[in-house]
């Protein structure tokens, strides 16, 4: 998607300069990235959805251009997102969240149910204890160690960490557009984004994996809006069974596995990702076929 069709904007939310990108008109779709990723990573998704929807890609506080200052717990971030929607005067959205952003989207649907008309969880956190050992190691870093690591990685020579993280997060890096790699490189050089990302690891993880305080799996039955869970079939960070279990607990849940995709599945396998997301977002538009009322979590291939 060309930058010419994407509007880069800032608003004040709780006194914080908040960065977001916007494209298209119509019902609102909110895209929430995870940590160590950038709102610009959603540009290809924005380009396809903007033909029928107003698509907003938000940078969370301390990540990717938005000022820090909000506690990094997913529920606190979700409250910030609700305030952001108030500032934009957007009553409700189709909320799409990836990884940590998926945990934020789930909390938004649970704590502010009137703000979410549909929910999409993409390789989301908070759906089970299991997590890759590297995430546990980062969670166990003391604060001083995390600050030191963010400083080292942000140096020019520390960009090698981008290559290492890509091997963990992606399975098909050759599928990634150059502008996305450029955005990732800039993000990897941001000490603030790195520091906040490590804060998220420390707040959300521990020796036994994902912390009990961020788990929403037992509350998913409270989310009654149509929901879609999308997972990379070879995600090493969060196992695919967490997504399948989550879809079965959602009253109107559907589940799609993207074969060959890793943790950042919407970049690894963009075409199949849009094959799942596009109809789910658009199936209430005039002239669209009426969807089945519920789906109890069967795999959608």
C-alpha positions, 0 to 999 in steps of 0.5 A: 500500500502506498504511503500516498493512500495512508494518512499519518496522524496524531492525537492527544490521548490522556495527554500522550501524543498518539500516532496512528495511520488511517485509510478508507471510509466506512465502518471502522476496523482497528488494527493493533500490532504486537510488540517488536512490530510496527503499525506500518506492518499493517499497510498491506492489510489496510490497502485491501480493507480500505475499499470498504472500511475506515481502517485505523492502525494504532501505535500503542504507548511506548511502541512505534511512535506513541509517547510512553506513560501507560502501564503495559498490562493488556487491560490498561492498554485496552482502557487507553484504546477505548479513550483513543476511540473516544477522541476519534469519536468512533463508537465501535470497531472491528478489533483486530489484534496481533500477539500482545495486541491480540491480548489488548483487543481481547481485554477491550472486548471484555472490559468495553464490550460496547466498543467491539462489534467483531473481534479478531485474535491473531497469534494472540497472547493471554490464551494459555501459559505456554510460551517459547523459552526465549520469551521466558528468558526475557521476562526474567531479566531484571529491570536494569538488565532490560534497560542495558539490553535495550541500549545495546540493541539500539546501537547501529551494530545491534541491528543484528538482533532484528535478524535473530528475532525475524528467525523466531517470528517469521517463517517466510521472510522473503514474503515481507515487502521492503518498506516493512523491513525498513519500518522494522529496522527503524523500530529496532533502533528505537531505544524507547520501543525496545525498553517498552517491549521488554517491559511487556515481556516482564509484565506478561511473563514469568518462570512458568510462562505467561502470567495468570494476570494476563490470561483471558482464556477462562473469560472468553465465553463473555465475548458474544460478538462474532470472533475469528482466531487466526494462527500461524501453523508453525508459530514457535512463540505461542502453540497453535493449540492455544488458538484452537482452544480459544475459538472453541470457548468463544460463543461465536468463534471461528478458527483458521490455521495459516499453514507455513506461517509463523508468529507474524502470520499476517506477514508470512502468509498475507494472501491466506490471511486476507482470505480469512479476514476479508470475508469475516470483516465484510460479511455484514455489508449490503449484498453479502451472504449471510454468515452462519450464526455460530461456529464452535471453533472448527478449523477453517482451511 
